[in-house]
Amino acid sequence: MKKKNKTTRRDMIKKGMLGAAVIATSPVLGSEASLAGESNQRAMNSLLSGKTAFITGGARGIGLAIAEEMAQAGANIVLFDIASGQIPHVGYAVATESDLQSAKAKIEALNVKCLAIKGDVRKLDELKNAMQRTVSTFGSLDIVVANAGVTQAGSIEEFSPEEVSVVYDINVSGVIKTTQVAAPIMKQQSSGRIIFISSALGRMGNELFPIYASSKWAVIGFAKSAALTYGKDNIMCNVVSPGLVRTKLADNPYILSKMMPNDPAPTFNRVSEMLKPGNPINVGHLEPTDVAKATLFFATDATAKVTGEVFDISYGSTARNIG
Ligand SMILES: NC(=O)c1ccc[n+]([C@@H]2O[C@H](COP(=O)([O-])OP(=O)(O)OC[C@H]3O[C@@H](n4cnc5c(N)ncnc54)[C@H](O)[C@@H]3O)[C@@H](O)[C@H]2O)c1
C-alpha cells in the first residue's frame, strides 16, 4: 500500500526544512527555490521581531552594519553616536550629523523603526536620557551593543596624556558607563543581551597600537566581569573581537601612514595585501557585515544560555594566540 502523508521535497521546502544552500544549488527546483528563499527570509525577519537594539557608535562602520543586520532580523533600532565630526586628540574624523541621519534612513528603509540620538558614551546623563527614551518609545531595551570606539597608532612614548585619556575614556569608561545605564533596565525586565566590541588587538600585544590594544583587553576583562555579575538577572554579556575591518577608523590617512610608513600613498587595500600572507585563510581584512553577522548571533535564541564568551572573527589570526 502506498504511504499517505509522505513528506515531499516541496513540503520540506515550505517548512524551511531544507537549507538555502541545497536549494540554491539545485538545478530543477525553480519556483520551489523561491518559496524556500521567502521562507528563509521570513525566518530571518522574525529572529528579533519585537526586540529593541541600542547601538553605540551606530552612525557608520561596524555599528551601522550591526544595526542593519539586526533591523533585517526585525528589531527596532536606536543609533547612539557622538556625530561630532571631530573629537579632540583623535587623529581622524569620526561620524557627522549627516552620517547619523543617513544611517537612520537606511534602517527605516528596512521597515523597522529607528531613533537616531546624538550623544557621547563618556557622558552618563546622555546615555541615561537615550536609554530612557528608548524604553518609553519602544517599550523595552533588549539588546545593547557597546561598539563606540576610537583608535590611534604610534609608539608608547609618543602619546600625550590627552591622547591616552581619550582612548581610555571612550573605549573603556564609555563601555562601563553604557553597561551601568543598561543593566538596571535589563534587570527590571529579567532579560537582556549586552554585546561588547573588542578587537583582535584585545587578544595580543601590538607595538603600533599599544594604548588601543590595552583598552580592548580591558573591554574583555570588563565584559567577563559583567557576565559574572548579571548572569543571575538573565543578562547575557559576550564579546566580538574582529581583526582589521574596512571602516573609516582604519581607512584614513593618519592610521594608514602609521601602518605603512615607507609607502608615500598608502591605501587600505595595500595594508590588507600586506597582512594576508600572515593569516591562515589568506584573508587580510573583514567587511563590516562580517562582524555584524557574528554580533547578531549573540542577540538570538541560539545564545540564550551563553555568557562571558569571546567570539574571535579575525581570519584565523588568533589561532596563534596562547589560551
Ligand atoms: N575597523 C577596525 O579595523 C576594527 C577592528 C577591531 C575592532 N574595531 C572596533 O569596532 C568598533 C567600531 O569601530 P569602526 O571600525 O566601525 O569605526 P568607525 O570610526 O567607523 O565607527 C565608530 C563610531 O563610533 C562613534 N563614536 C566615537 N566616539 C564616540 C563617543 N564618545 N560616543 C558615541 N559615539 C562615538 C563614531 O562617531 C563612529 O560613528 C570600535 O570599538 C573599534 O575599536 C574596529
The ligand as an SDF file (V2000), in Angstrom:
LIG
                    3D

 44 48  0  0  0  0  0  0  0  0999 V2000
   37.8520   48.8920   11.9500 N   0  0  0  0  0  0  0  0  0  0  0  0
   38.6110   48.0060   12.5320 C   0  0  0  0  0  0  0  0  0  0  0  0
   39.6150   47.5580   11.9660 O   0  0  0  0  0  0  0  0  0  0  0  0
   38.2500   47.4700   13.8900 C   0  0  0  0  0  0  0  0  0  0  0  0
   38.8350   46.2650   14.2890 C   0  0  0  0  0  0  0  0  0  0  0  0
   38.5210   45.7480   15.5360 C   0  0  0  0  0  0  0  0  0  0  0  0
   37.6470   46.4150   16.3690 C   0  0  0  0  0  0  0  0  0  0  0  0
   37.1000   47.5890   15.9710 N   0  0  0  0  0  0  0  0  0  0  0  0
   36.1850   48.2530   16.9150 C   0  0  0  0  0  0  0  0  0  0  0  0
   34.9090   48.3260   16.3400 O   0  0  0  0  0  0  0  0  0  0  0  0
   34.1980   49.4360   16.9000 C   0  0  0  0  0  0  0  0  0  0  0  0
   33.5980   50.2530   15.7760 C   0  0  0  0  0  0  0  0  0  0  0  0
   34.6520   50.7980   15.0030 O   0  0  0  0  0  0  0  0  0  0  0  0
   34.5710   51.1070   13.4400 P   0  0  0  0  0  0  0  0  0  0  0  0
   35.6950   50.4160   12.8080 O   0  0  0  0  0  0  0  0  0  0  0  0
   33.1960   50.9000   12.9450 O   0  0  0  0  0  0  0  0  0  0  0  0
   34.9550   52.6650   13.4800 O   0  0  0  0  0  0  0  0  0  0  0  0
   34.2050   53.9750   12.9730 P   0  0  0  0  0  0  0  0  0  0  0  0
   35.0980   55.0980   13.3400 O   0  0  0  0  0  0  0  0  0  0  0  0
   33.7980   53.8390   11.5720 O   0  0  0  0  0  0  0  0  0  0  0  0
   32.8930   53.9740   13.8700 O   0  0  0  0  0  0  0  0  0  0  0  0
   32.9290   54.2910   15.2350 C   0  0  0  0  0  0  0  0  0  0  0  0
   31.6920   55.1130   15.5550 C   0  0  0  0  0  0  0  0  0  0  0  0
   31.7300   55.4560   16.9450 O   0  0  0  0  0  0  0  0  0  0  0  0
   31.3610   56.8220   17.0720 C   0  0  0  0  0  0  0  0  0  0  0  0
   31.9490   57.3380   18.3220 N   0  0  0  0  0  0  0  0  0  0  0  0
   33.2580   57.5990   18.5740 C   0  0  0  0  0  0  0  0  0  0  0  0
   33.3870   58.0930   19.7950 N   0  0  0  0  0  0  0  0  0  0  0  0
   32.1530   58.1480   20.3400 C   0  0  0  0  0  0  0  0  0  0  0  0
   31.6520   58.5790   21.6030 C   0  0  0  0  0  0  0  0  0  0  0  0
   32.4620   59.0970   22.5350 N   0  0  0  0  0  0  0  0  0  0  0  0
   30.3290   58.4580   21.8550 N   0  0  0  0  0  0  0  0  0  0  0  0
   29.4900   57.9680   20.9010 C   0  0  0  0  0  0  0  0  0  0  0  0
   29.9070   57.5850   19.6820 N   0  0  0  0  0  0  0  0  0  0  0  0
   31.2300   57.6560   19.4140 C   0  0  0  0  0  0  0  0  0  0  0  0
   31.9090   57.4750   15.8260 C   0  0  0  0  0  0  0  0  0  0  0  0
   31.2820   58.7070   15.5360 O   0  0  0  0  0  0  0  0  0  0  0  0
   31.6480   56.4150   14.7680 C   0  0  0  0  0  0  0  0  0  0  0  0
   30.3790   56.5680   14.1750 O   0  0  0  0  0  0  0  0  0  0  0  0
   35.2090   50.1960   17.7440 C   0  0  0  0  0  0  0  0  0  0  0  0
   35.0430   49.8570   19.1020 O   0  0  0  0  0  0  0  0  0  0  0  0
   36.5370   49.6890   17.2270 C   0  0  0  0  0  0  0  0  0  0  0  0
   37.5440   49.7820   18.1940 O   0  0  0  0  0  0  0  0  0  0  0  0
   37.3640   48.1220   14.7450 C   0  0  0  0  0  0  0  0  0  0  0  0
  1  2  1  0
  2  3  2  0
  2  4  1  0
  4  5  1  0
  4 44  2  0
  5  6  2  0
  6  7  1  0
  7  8  2  0
  8  9  1  0
  8 44  1  0
  9 10  1  0
  9 42  1  0
 10 11  1  0
 11 12  1  0
 11 40  1  0
 12 13  1  0
 13 14  1  0
 14 15  2  0
 14 16  1  0
 14 17  1  0
 17 18  1  0
 18 19  2  0
 18 20  1  0
 18 21  1  0
 21 22  1  0
 22 23  1  0
 23 24  1  0
 23 38  1  0
 24 25  1  0
 25 26  1  0
 25 36  1  0
 26 27  1  0
 26 35  1  0
 27 28  2  0
 28 29  1  0
 29 30  1  0
 29 35  2  0
 30 31  1  0
 30 32  2  0
 32 33  1  0
 33 34  2  0
 34 35  1  0
 36 37  1  0
 36 38  1  0
 38 39  1  0
 40 41  1  0
 40 42  1  0
 42 43  1  0
M  CHG  2   8   1  16  -1
M  END
$$$$
